[in-house]
């Protein structure tokens, strides 16, 4: 195998001639084998790093700090990565020490060696295009890494709303399909008052719809970037006009309204926006898990449970109990939600653990945010396609629960008073007689009036 020699201030190392990353990436491979999840497995993040490097090169060229030939080669290399090429060269572990330096240098080295080939040189001939002096010009890991992370998160959250819309639409269709299925509403798992199954699924739809709004709000929080702040936000080693020019380049390259923070020192050390994004993801997970709990409960039985709805039968449910079918799709979504809630704790502690002018724990924040978004996307699509779309209603079961429930006595309060209603409820429980039957026996209301009050229309849509 052909080898090339590279060096850093720690020493010299022989590197395989066919790879585009260099010595600092190799050191990271030796030091960090934690998650076994490589940077290249997160293509949006890899592309975001390339967008940052391209924007920096263009800004440096405009300021006269980077020759046209070098800038063009770096930009062409970045474009290849943005288009999805060479992602297998981004090999560092997602969790790493050094506040993301290994990630930044992985990008710098790959882009430098691609640029060298574009200019007709060999990999490692850094005198012509250097990972630090040219690709990382006017930058530090401390502004390049978080800017790339925010670009990637912005695009991830945009994409997430598409999956949420898939689930919202599934619930919307079922809401319309079940609009005439009358059932008992319940509070504290006890009979309450009637409603329709359509109203119940409409609520699920609205829960998802409102969270789409919250995701878009959270997305706007991460539009603020610290590119140009370099090491701690003072802008050392960057031209005074660089931050304004690179802001425009980022906007042009990404097509998104990113803006430079007013105070770059605060922006460099603060990870508060990530905490808020994670909080919204946790909100989505909590509500999604609640919906799955409801679906499992409504499907319980089929003989000894509520059995108001039928979830699609996906697989046999037991290795010992023939005929048993489990609600496996809501169950797996529940577990995704628990994982997201756990990730929120990790992100919270990582944000809290930052010290002085830099939070060194952004790699684990990035890893857990991406993990939460990816899992939620898959879970929501799975829930929609493999569960909600195939749900059917057991109309007679729902109707009989209403007719046999003492909950309908609540509708009589305005006509016969609370004391009479409570007495009827007690007698119904003790004797098994229906509310309807007891009211007529006591002569509290005429049959015509009682029929009107307890009509399903009035019970579900009270006037």
C-alpha positions in Angstrom: 0.0 0.0 0.0 1.3 3.4 -0.9 1.9 5.6 2.1 2.5 9.3 2.7 4.1 11.0 5.6 2.4 13.8 7.5 3.3 15.6 10.7 1.9 17.8 13.4 3.5 19.4 16.4 3.2 16.0 18.3 5.1 14.1 15.7 5.2 12.3 12.3 2.9 9.5 11.0 2.6 7.4 7.9 -0.9 7.5 6.3 -2.4 5.4 3.6 -2.1 7.2 0.3 -5.7 6.5 -0.7 -7.5 8.4 2.0 -8.2 12.1 1.9 -8.1 12.8 5.7 -4.8 13.4 7.4 -2.8 13.1 10.6 -5.1 14.9 12.9 -8.0 12.7 11.8 -5.9 9.6 12.4 -5.1 10.8 15.9 -8.8 11.1 16.5 -9.4 7.6 15.2 -6.8 6.3 17.7 -8.2 8.3 20.6 -12.0 8.2 20.2 -13.8 4.9 19.6 -16.9 5.6 21.6 -20.2 5.4 19.8 -19.0 3.6 16.6 -21.1 6.2 14.8 -18.9 8.0 12.3 -19.4 11.6 11.2 -20.0 10.4 7.6 -23.2 8.7 8.8 -24.7 12.2 9.2 -24.7 13.6 5.7 -26.5 16.8 6.5 -23.8 17.6 9.1 -21.0 16.8 6.7 -22.6 18.9 4.0 -23.0 21.7 6.5 -19.3 21.6 7.4 -18.5 22.0 3.7 -20.9 24.9 3.4 -19.1 26.7 6.2 -15.7 26.1 4.6 -17.0 27.3 1.2 -18.5 30.4 2.7 -15.2 31.1 4.6 -13.2 30.6 1.4 -15.4 33.0 -0.6 -15.2 35.7 2.2 -11.5 35.4 2.4 -11.1 35.7 -1.3 -13.3 38.9 -1.3 -11.1 40.3 1.4 -7.9 39.5 -0.6 -6.7 36.9 1.9 -7.1 33.9 -0.4 -5.8 33.6 -4.0 -8.4 32.9 -6.7 -6.9 29.6 -7.6 -6.9 28.3 -4.0 -10.5 29.6 -3.4 -11.8 28.0 -6.5 -10.2 24.6 -5.7 -11.5 24.7 -2.1 -15.0 25.7 -3.3 -15.0 22.9 -5.9 -14.0 20.4 -3.2 -16.7 21.7 -0.9 -19.3 21.4 -3.7 -18.4 17.7 -4.2 -19.0 17.1 -0.5 -22.2 19.0 -0.5 -23.4 16.9 -3.4 -22.8 13.8 -1.3 -19.4 12.7 -2.5 -16.5 11.5 -0.2 -18.7 11.2 2.9 -16.9 7.9 3.6 -13.8 10.1 4.4 -15.5 11.7 7.4 -14.5 9.0 9.9 -14.2 10.5 13.3 -16.5 9.4 16.1 -19.4 11.6 16.8 -18.5 11.9 20.5 -15.0 13.2 21.0 -12.9 15.4 23.3 -11.7 18.7 22.1 -15.0 20.6 21.5 -15.3 19.2 17.9 -11.7 19.9 16.8 -11.4 16.4 15.4 -14.5 17.0 13.3 -13.3 20.3 12.1 -9.9 19.0 11.2 -11.4 15.9 9.5 -13.3 18.4 7.2 -10.2 20.7 6.8 -8.0 17.8 5.8 -10.4 16.1 3.4 -11.2 19.5 1.7 -7.5 20.4 1.5 -6.6 17.1 -0.2 -9.5 17.2 -2.6 -8.5 20.8 -3.5 -4.9 19.6 -4.0 -6.0 17.0 -6.5 -8.2 19.5 -8.3 -5.1 21.7 -8.7 -3.0 18.8 -10.0 -1.0 18.1 -6.8 -0.7 15.0 -4.6 -2.5 14.4 -1.3 -0.4 15.8 1.5 1.4 18.5 -0.5 0.1 21.0 1.9 2.5 23.8 0.8 0.0 24.4 -2.0 -3.2 24.1 0.1 -3.0 23.6 3.8 -5.8 22.4 6.1 -5.2 25.1 8.7 -3.7 28.0 6.8 -6.1 27.9 3.8 -9.2 25.8 4.5 -9.5 26.9 8.1 -8.5 30.5 7.3 -10.3 33.1 9.5 -11.9 30.3 11.5 -11.6 28.3 14.7 -13.3 25.0 15.6 -15.2 27.1 18.1 -17.1 29.1 15.5 -16.9 26.7 12.5 -18.3 23.6 14.3 -21.3 25.3 16.0 -22.2 27.1 12.8 -22.2 23.9 10.8 -24.2 22.2 13.6 -26.8 25.0 13.4 -27.0 24.7 9.7 -27.5 21.0 9.9 -30.1 21.3 12.7 -32.0 23.9 10.8 -32.3 21.6 7.8 -33.1 18.6 10.0 -35.9 20.4 11.7 -37.3 21.5 8.3 -37.3 17.9 7.3 -38.8 16.8 10.5 -42.0 18.7 9.9 -42.6 16.6 6.8 -42.7 13.5 8.9 -44.9 15.2 11.4 -47.3 16.2 8.6 -47.5 12.6 7.5 -48.7 11.6 11.0 -51.0 14.6 11.3 -52.6 13.7 8.0 -53.2 10.1 9.1 -55.0 11.2 12.2 -57.0 13.7 10.2 -58.3 11.0 7.8 -59.3 8.8 10.8 -61.0 11.7 12.5 -63.2 12.2 9.4 -63.7 8.4 9.1 -64.8 8.0 12.7 -66.9 11.2 13.0 -70.1 9.4 13.5 -68.8 6.7 15.9 -70.2 7.5 19.3 -68.3 6.4 22.4 -67.7 7.2 26.0 -65.2 9.8 27.0 -63.2 9.0 30.1 -61.4 10.9 32.8 -59.2 9.2 35.5 -60.0 6.0 33.4 -63.6 6.3 34.6 -66.7 6.8 32.4 -67.2 10.6 31.9 -69.5 11.8 29.1 -70.1 10.7 25.5 -68.0 11.9 22.5 -67.2 10.6 19.1 -64.2 8.5 18.1 -63.7 11.2 15.5 -63.3 13.8 18.1 -60.7 11.7 19.9 -58.6 11.3 16.7 -59.1 15.0 15.9 -57.4 15.7 19.2 -54.4 13.5 18.2 -54.3 15.5 14.9 -54.2 18.8 16.7 -51.6 17.7 19.1 -49.3 16.9 16.2 -50.2 20.1 14.4 -49.4 22.3 17.4 -46.0 20.6 17.7 -45.2 21.4 14.1 -45.6 25.0 15.0 -43.3 24.6 18.0 -40.6 22.8 15.9 -40.7 25.8 13.4 -40.3 28.2 16.3 -37.3 26.2 17.7 -35.8 26.1 14.2 -35.7 29.9 14.2 -33.7 30.0 17.4 -30.8 28.4 15.7 -30.5 30.9 12.9 -28.1 32.9 15.0 -24.5 31.8 14.3 -21.1 32.8 15.7 -19.0 32.5 12.6 -16.3 35.2 12.7 -15.9 34.9 16.4 -13.0 32.5 16.0 -11.5 31.2 19.3 -13.6 32.8 22.0 -15.7 35.4 20.1 -13.2 38.2 19.9 -12.5 37.6 16.3 -8.8 37.1 16.7 -7.0 36.1 13.4 -10.0 37.3 11.3 -10.4 40.5 9.3 -12.7 43.0 10.9 -15.1 42.8 7.9 -15.0 39.0 7.7 -18.0 38.3 9.9 -20.3 40.5 7.9 -19.1 39.1 4.5 -19.2 35.5 5.6 -22.7 35.9 7.0 -23.9 36.9 3.5 -22.0 33.9 2.0 -23.7 31.5 4.4 -27.1 32.9 3.5 -26.3 32.5 -0.2 -24.9 29.0 0.0 -27.6 27.6 2.4 -30.6 29.6 1.1 -31.6 30.1 4.8 -31.7 33.4 6.8 -28.8 32.8 9.2 -27.6 35.9 11.0 -24.5 36.7 13.0 -24.9 37.1 16.7 -24.6 40.6 18.0 -22.3 39.5 20.8 -20.0 36.7 19.5 -18.4 36.1 22.9 -21.8 35.2 24.4 -22.7 33.2 21.3 -19.5 31.2 21.4 -20.0 29.9 24.9 -23.9 29.7 25.0 -25.6 26.5 24.1 -29.0 27.6 25.3 -30.6 27.3 21.9 -29.8 23.6 21.8 -31.4 23.1 25.2 -34.6 24.8 23.9 -34.6 22.7 20.7 -34.1 19.6 22.8 -37.0 20.7 25.0 -39.3 20.9 22.0 -38.2 17.5 20.8 -39.0 16.2 24.3 -42.4 17.9 24.1 -43.0 16.1 20.8 -41.9 12.8 22.4 -44.1 13.2 25.5 -47.2 13.9 23.4 -46.5 11.2 20.9 -46.0 8.7 23.7 -49.3 9.8 25.3 -51.1 9.2 22.0 -49.5 5.7 21.8 -50.6 4.9 25.3 -54.2 5.9 24.3 -54.1 3.7 21.2 -52.9 0.7 23.2 -55.6 1.2 25.8 -58.4 1.7 23.2 -57.2 -1.5 21.5 -56.9 -3.5 24.7 -58.7 -6.9 24.8 -60.1 -8.1 22.6 -62.4 -9.8 25.0 -61.3 -8.4 28.4 -60.4 -4.9 27.5 -61.9 -1.8 25.9 -61.7 -3.1 22.4 -63.1 0.1 20.9 -60.6 0.1 18.0 -58.6 -2.5 16.1 -54.9 -1.8 15.5 -53.5 -3.5 12.4 -52.2 -7.0 13.2 -48.5 -6.8 12.5 -47.1 -10.1 13.9 -47.8 -12.9 16.3 -47.6 -11.6 19.9 -46.4 -14.5 21.9 -44.2 -17.5 21.7 -46.5 -19.4 24.2 -50.0 -17.9 23.9 -51.6 -18.8 20.5 -53.7 -16.1 18.9 -52.3 -13.2 20.9 -51.5 -10.1 18.9 -49.6 -7.2 20.5 -49.7 -3.5 19.7 -46.1 -3.6 18.6 -46.0 -0.3 16.6 -47.2 1.9 19.5 -44.9 0.0 21.8 -41.8 0.7 19.7 -42.8 4.4 19.4 -43.2 4.6 23.1 -39.6 3.4 23.5 -38.3 5.9 21.0 -40.0 8.6 23.0 -38.3 7.4 26.2 -35.0 7.6 24.4 -35.6 11.1 23.3 -36.5 12.2 26.8 -33.3 10.6 28.0 -31.4 12.5 25.3 -32.9 15.7 26.6 -31.3 15.0 30.0 -27.9 14.4 28.4 -28.2 17.7 26.4 -29.3 19.6 29.5 -26.3 18.4 31.5 -23.9 18.9 28.6 -25.1 22.5 28.2 -24.9 23.1 32.0 -21.4 21.7 32.1 -19.9 24.3 29.9 -17.2 26.4 31.5 -15.9 30.0 30.9 -15.6 31.0 27.2 -16.4 27.6 25.6 -18.7 24.6 26.0 -16.5 21.6 25.1 -19.4 19.2 25.2 -21.1 20.3 21.9 -20.2 16.9 20.2 -22.5 15.0 22.5 -25.1 17.7 22.2 -24.9 17.3 18.4 -25.0 13.5 18.5 -28.0 13.4 20.8 -30.0 16.1 18.9 -29.4 14.2 15.6 -30.3 10.9 17.2 -33.6 12.3 18.6 -34.7 13.9 15.4 -33.8 10.8 13.3 -35.6 8.4 15.7 -38.7 10.6 15.9 -38.9 10.9 12.2 -38.7 7.2 11.7 -41.1 6.6 14.6 -43.7 9.0 13.3 -43.7 7.6 9.8 -43.9 4.1 11.2 -46.8 5.0 13.4 -48.7 6.6 10.5 -48.1 3.9 7.9 -48.0 0.7 9.9 -50.6 1.6 12.6 -52.9 4.7 12.2 -53.7 4.2 8.6 -55.0 0.7 9.3 -57.1 1.4 12.4 -60.7 0.4 12.3 -63.5 1.1 14.8 -65.7 -1.4 16.7 -68.8 0.8 16.4 -71.2 -1.5 18.4 -68.7 -1.9 21.3 -68.4 1.9 21.5 -72.2 2.4 21.3 -72.9 -0.2 24.0 -70.5 1.4 26.4 -72.4 4.7 26.0 -75.9 3.1 26.4 -74.8 1.1 29.4 -72.8 3.8 31.2 -74.0 5.9 34.1 -71.9 8.7 32.7 -74.9 9.9 30.6 -76.6 10.9 33.9 -74.5 14.0 33.8 -76.7 15.3 30.9 -79.7 15.2 33.2 -78.2 17.6 35.8 -79.8 20.7 34.3 -83.3 19.1 34.3 -83.5 17.0 37.5 -80.7 18.4 39.6 -77.5 17.0 41.0 -79.0 15.2 43.9 -81.5 13.3 41.8 -78.8 12.5 39.2 -76.4 11.2 41.9 -79.2 9.0 43.3 -79.9 7.6 39.9 -76.3 6.9 39.3 -76.0 5.0 42.6 -79.1 2.9 41.9 -77.8 2.1 38.5 -74.6 0.9 39.9 -76.2 -1.2 42.6 -79.0 -2.8 40.5 -77.6 -2.9 37.0 -80.6 -1.0 35.7 -80.0 1.7 33.0 -80.2 5.4 33.8 -82.9 5.6 31.2 -85.0 3.0 32.9 -84.7 4.5 36.4 -85.6 8.0 35.3 -88.8 6.7 33.8 -89.6 4.6 36.8 -89.3 7.6 39.1 -91.4 9.8 36.8 -88.8 12.5 36.8 -89.1 13.2 33.1 -91.5 12.4 30.3 -90.3 9.8 27.8 -90.2 12.2 24.9 -88.2 14.8 26.8 -85.8 12.1 28.1 -85.3 10.7 24.6 -84.5 14.2 23.4 -82.0 14.9 26.2 -80.2 11.5 25.8 -80.2 11.4 22.0 -76.7 10.7 20.8 -76.7 14.0 18.9 -77.3 16.0 22.1 -74.9 13.9 24.1 -72.0 14.4 21.7 -72.8 17.9 20.6 -74.7 19.5 23.5 -76.8 22.6 22.8 
